[in-house]
């Protein structure tokens, strides 16, 4: 086991943060609820250029036709996505990337096609694009950290 005192924390270079964000496909999406504040929830996503997006499949609970995060984004387009990795046996492998996002309320055809294609390529479940709609974000900031270089 690597002892904590031997770690040299490293701010991640932007190129490496982009690489880790775009090669990952799951994280924690945080939106802002007007009543409850920060609303974190797990999310599967795909990246396309400076866009990230996730698919909304048919909602099983018909009493709630929209996801909470979609409602939150109507009130405040800011969001964040946290992607991370850690190994409890080797803390030198710890890293995280945080993407600051802005919701694209009405993505154009090119944005929709790009994100849709990225989701289809990333997830077998989405190969035939069975989703009802997409939630699309522009990445407006990116930061990362790793336990070692």
N, C-alpha and C positions, 0 to 999 in steps of 0.2 A: 504494500500500500504506500502511496506517495503521501508524505506528511505535508500538512498544510503549510508549514513554515518553508518548505522547499519550492513552493509555487511562486512564479514571478508573473503577476497578472499583466495581461497585455491588452491594450485597446486594439481592437481589430481594424485592420486597414479596410478601406471602403470596398475595394475589389473583392476581398475575401468575404466581407459581409454580404455583398451581392451574390457571390457564388453560393454561400450557405443558404441564403434565403431562397434563391431560385432552384436549388437542388433539393430542398425540403418540400414537403407538401402538407404538413400539418402543424398547427400552432394554436395559440390562444388569441382569439380576436377580442379586443376590448372596445366597446362603444360606450356612449354616455347616456344613461337614462335620466330624464329630467326629474324623476322622483327618487330613484335609488342611487344615483351616481354611477360609478364605473360598473359596467356590466360585462364580465369576462365569460367567454364560452369557447369550447374547443371548436376547431374549424379545419376542414380539409380545403386546400386552395391550390391554385396553379398560378404561375407567373408568366406574363407575356410582355416583354419589354419592360416599361416602367409601370405596368399595370399588374394588379393581383385581383383574382376573383374567385368566387365560390358559387356553386350551383345550389339552387333551392329546388328540391324535389317536391312532388305532390305532398302537401301538408296533411298529415294523418288526422290531426285534430281540427276538424272543420269549424269548430267554434273560434279558432284563432287562425284566420287565413294568412296572416303575415307573421314572420318571425319577430321576436322582440328586438333583435339587432336592426332589422329593417325599420321598425317604428322609431328606434333611437336615432337612426341616421337621417330620418326625415326632419328631426328637430336640430341635430347637430351633425354635420358631415364628417367631423373628425373621428378617427379611430386609430388603433394601434394593433399590430400583430406581433406577438412574441413567439419566436422559434428558438428552441434550446435543446441542448444535449448534455447529459452528464452520465457518468459511470460511477456508481457508489464504491467500486473497488479501486478506481484510479481517477482521482480528482484532477489530474493534469489534463484530462479530456473534456473538462467542463467548458462550454461556450454558450453564448446566447446572442441573438440578433433581434433588434427591435426595429420594426418598420413603422414610421409615422405615415398615416394614410389619410386621404381625402376621398370621400365617397363620390363616385361619378353617378349622379342621379339618373341621367339619361345618356347611356353610352351610345356612341354612333355605331354604324354597321361594322366598321373595321375593328373597333375595340371589342364589340360583342363577338365577332368571328374569331379574333385572336385569343381571347380568354376562353371561349368555348372550345376551340381546337386544343389549347393547352390542357384544359380539363380532360378532354377526351383522350389525349396522349398520356396523361398522368394516371388516370384511374380507369381500370377495365369496366367498372360499373357505368362510367359515362361514355363509353365508346360510341354508343348510338345516340348520345345527347338526350337522355330521357328527362331532363330537368324542365321545370316550369318557367324558371327565370334565372338570371344571373345577378349577383351583387358584385359590382366592379369598383375597384379603388385605384387611385393614382398614388404611387409611392412618392411622398414629398420629403422624406427624411429617413435616414438609416444610420444606425449605430450598432456596434457589436463589441463583444468582449470575449476573450479566451483566457483560460488559466495559464496557458503557455503559448509561445509563438509557434 
